[in-house]
Amino acid sequence: MRPETELWQKQAIEDLETARVNLNAQRYYACVFFAHQAAEKSLKALFIETMREMPTKTHNLIALGKSLKSPEHVMTVIRDLGPEYITSRYPDAAYGVPAELYDETLANKHLAQAEEIIAWTKTKLK
């Protein structure tokens, strides 16, 4: 595994753990944000490993997933988690305060999606 790949994947795992910590602390919007970050960094790790170059600076999970030719079941998860990067951060994108829009159910859903994406990237990185 390329050193850059390993760095991105390690940070993805750390962000996933941060999402879990925020879930347990009932900081649901932060859980969702870090779940997105974990998925994004893991996809970027796979991009670096397979494409042998750094991805463009983007938070667009859909573009990353397409560039990696992700299977449809992974793309379905990516499409659902993708918009949360903005919605979990900005009141104007969320049509309200993000901290008030997420609950435990949504946070668990998006955390599970990040875990699924990371599990898929791990299988491709081995």
N, C-alpha and C positions, 0 to 999 in steps of 0.2 A: 504494500500500500504506500502510495506517495505520502511524504511528510505533511504536505498541505491538506491532503484528504483526511489524514488522521486528526489534524488540528480542528478542522471543521466538524468532524464527527464527534470528537470529544466535547466540543462546545454544544453541539446539538443535544448530547446526553445530559449535560449540565442544565441546559435550558429546559429540558423535559423534567428534570428533578425540581427545578424552580417552579415550573407549572404545578407539579404535585404539591409542593410546599404551599403555594398560594391557594390551591384548592382546599387543603386542610385548614388554612387560615380564613377560609370563606372570602377570599379576595378573588372572586370568580372572573372578573374582567381581566385581571392580571394573569390568572391561570390560562385563559384563552389566548392572551397575547403571547405568553411564553410557549404555549403549545404550538402556535403558528411559527414562532421563531425556531423552535426545535425542528419542526418539519422542514422549514426553509433551509436551515443549515445542513441538515442531513441530505436533502436533495442537492444542495450545492457541493457537498462532499462527494456524492456520486458523480455529479457533473465533472468535477475536477479529475476524478479518477478515470472516468471513461472518455472524456473529451480531451484530456491532457492540457487543459487551459482553465483559467479562471472564468467563471460566469460573469455576465454583465451585472452591474449593481442593480439588483431588482428584488422586490419582495413578492413578485408575481409567481405563486406556486403553480398556476396553470401553465405558464410559459416554461417554467423549469420542468414540470412533468412531461409536457409535450416534447421538449428538446431531448429528454431521456427516453422517449418512446415508452412511457409508463403504461402498464397494462390497464385495461378499462376499469377494473375494480379499484385500482389505486387512483386513477384519474377521477373517479366518482368521489372518493374521499377528499382528494385535492380540491376539487371544485367546491365542495361544501366548506372546507376550512379556509380556503383562499381569501375570501372577503374579510375575514375576521382580523386581518392585520390592521385594517383601517377602522373597522367598526369598534374594535376593542380599545381604541386609542382616542378617537376624535368625536366630540359631541355633535359636530355638524354632519359627520358621516353616519353616526348612530341614531340621529334624530332624538337625542337625549344624552344624558350623562352615562357613559359606558359603565361606570361603577354601579349604576342602578338598573342596567338592562340585562345583566347576566345572573343566572341562578345556578344552583348546584347541578341541575340536570344538564343545562347547556355546557357548563364547564366540564363535566364528566364526558359528555359527548365529544367535545373538541379535543380533550386530552386523549381519549381513546383513538381519535383519528390521527393525532400526531404519533401515537405509539404504533399505529398500523403502518404509517408512512416510514417511520424509522425502522421498523422490523423488515419492511420490504427492501429499504436501501441496504441494510446490513446483509441481507442474503445476496444482494448484487455485489457487495464489496468483498465478499469472501472468495 
